[in-house]
Amino acid sequence: MTTVLVTGAAGRVAGMLRPGLDGLSLRVVDTRPVTGWDGADVVLGDLADPGFAAAALDGMDAVVHLAANPNADAAWPHLRGPNVDAVVTLLDAARAAGVPKVVLASSVHAMGGYPVDGLSGDGVGGLANGALIDPDWPARPCCTYGATKAFAEAYGRTVADDGGPAVLCLRLGAVLPHPTDTGNLRVWLSPGDLQRLIRAALAAELRYGCYFGVSANTHGVFSYANAMGYRPESDSAIYAADVPVGDGGVCRWRAAPLAV
């Protein structure tokens, strides 16, 4: 049975992922008390501590790294520890332990700086006629938080290219049971599609890649084309007529509310 370490297990995203990991042997990690992971080996500690990271990774076949400060408005001092230092420590420990694969939670904020037709921006590299932002384009963060995710992707590539674990970076959108306003319609990732995305990444035989974790949204701006076999099934369009106008909390200083 595949043994997987899930970090950030006390978080909201991990809670929505949990039903999709049935059949796996799980160890889960967080700095906070963890509930809802019956049957898993629960370990509390800080992944920025090399000794703790090494112990947590012992015997693992794969890692799903969700732990981070998810606040896109946070300043650098609050982001560096959980989003940069802990990622470096975790990836270095995974390489030292011979862990075969790390699935790394990145964010659409790592690419949120690309202006899109209908969105505000600098007019450079803007997309029109329904074109989508391609995951193979260079990272272009929209905020400091996005920059920490772009760094994590780059460091992951360094580790993978240097003989470490395979690293698959998933640029997650708004992981919610359903969109909360029109801004979420662009970047929604349903819980079911989150589970499909993670299982596809765990099964994929790839050394490295960055892929958008979004549902098959009619109003989407990020391409979910991928080499992992991920096939999203949800579409935020079914909620479009029922949600209020808003920016969705995603790249709010660049994005205009979506008119539907």
Secondary structure as the mmCIF struct_conf table of DSSP 4:
data_model
#
loop_
_struct_conf.conf_type_id
_struct_conf.id
_struct_conf.beg_label_comp_id
_struct_conf.beg_label_asym_id
_struct_conf.beg_label_seq_id
_struct_conf.end_label_comp_id
_struct_conf.end_label_asym_id
_struct_conf.end_label_seq_id
STRN STRN1 THR A 3 THR A 7
BEND BEND1 GLY A 8 GLY A 8
TURN_TY1_P TURN_TY1_P1 ALA A 9 ALA A 10
BEND BEND2 GLY A 11 GLY A 11
HELX_RH_AL_P HELX_RH_AL_P1 ARG A 12 LEU A 17
HELX_RH_3T_P HELX_RH_3T_P1 ARG A 18 LEU A 21
TURN_TY1_P TURN_TY1_P2 ASP A 22 GLY A 23
BEND BEND3 LEU A 24 LEU A 24
STRN STRN2 SER A 25 ASP A 30
BEND BEND4 THR A 31 ARG A 32
BEND BEND5 GLY A 36 GLY A 36
TURN_TY1_P TURN_TY1_P3 ASP A 38 GLY A 39
BEND BEND6 ALA A 40 ALA A 40
STRN STRN3 ASP A 41 LEU A 44
TURN_TY1_P TURN_TY1_P4 LEU A 47 ALA A 48
BEND BEND7 ASP A 49 ASP A 49
HELX_RH_AL_P HELX_RH_AL_P2 PRO A 50 LEU A 57
TURN_TY1_P TURN_TY1_P5 ASP A 58 GLY A 59
BEND BEND8 ASP A 61 ASP A 61
STRN STRN4 ALA A 62 HIS A 65
BEND BEND9 ALA A 68 ALA A 68
TURN_TY1_P TURN_TY1_P6 ALA A 72 ASP A 73
HELX_RH_AL_P HELX_RH_AL_P3 TRP A 76 LEU A 79
HELX_RH_PI_P HELX_RH_PI_P1 ARG A 80 ASP A 85
HELX_RH_AL_P HELX_RH_AL_P4 ALA A 86 ALA A 97
TURN_TY1_P TURN_TY1_P7 GLY A 98 GLY A 98
STRN STRN5 LYS A 101 SER A 107
HELX_RH_3T_P HELX_RH_3T_P2 VAL A 108 MET A 111
TURN_TY1_P TURN_TY1_P8 GLY A 112 GLY A 113
BEND BEND10 TYR A 114 TYR A 114
STRN STRN6 VAL A 116 VAL A 116
TURN_TY1_P TURN_TY1_P9 ASP A 117 GLY A 118
BEND BEND11 LEU A 119 LEU A 119
BEND BEND12 GLY A 121 GLY A 121
BEND BEND13 GLY A 123 GLY A 125
STRN STRN7 LEU A 127 LEU A 127
TURN_TY1_P TURN_TY1_P10 ASN A 129 GLY A 130
STRN STRN8 ILE A 133 ILE A 133
TURN_TY1_P TURN_TY1_P11 PRO A 135 ASP A 136
BEND BEND14 TRP A 137 TRP A 137
HELX_LH_PP_P HELX_LH_PP_P1 PRO A 138 ALA A 139
BEND BEND15 CYS A 142 CYS A 143
HELX_RH_AL_P HELX_RH_AL_P5 THR A 144 ASP A 161
TURN_TY1_P TURN_TY1_P12 ASP A 162 GLY A 163
STRN STRN9 ALA A 166 LEU A 172
STRN STRN10 ALA A 174 VAL A 175
BEND BEND16 PRO A 177 HIS A 178
BEND BEND17 THR A 180 ASP A 181
TURN_TY1_P TURN_TY1_P13 THR A 182 GLY A 183
HELX_RH_AL_P HELX_RH_AL_P6 ASN A 184 VAL A 187
STRN STRN11 TRP A 188 LEU A 189
HELX_RH_AL_P HELX_RH_AL_P7 PRO A 191 ALA A 203
BEND BEND18 ARG A 207 ARG A 207
STRN STRN12 TYR A 208 GLY A 213
TURN_TY1_P TURN_TY1_P14 THR A 218 HIS A 219
STRN STRN13 PHE A 222 PHE A 222
BEND BEND19 ALA A 227 MET A 228
HELX_RH_3T_P HELX_RH_3T_P3 SER A 236 TYR A 239
TURN_TY1_P TURN_TY1_P15 ALA A 240 ASP A 242
BEND BEND20 VAL A 243 VAL A 243
TURN_TY1_P TURN_TY1_P16 GLY A 248 GLY A 249
BEND BEND21 VAL A 250 CYS A 251
TURN_TY1_P TURN_TY1_P17 ARG A 252 ARG A 254
HELX_LH_PP_P HELX_LH_PP_P2 ALA A 255 ALA A 259
#
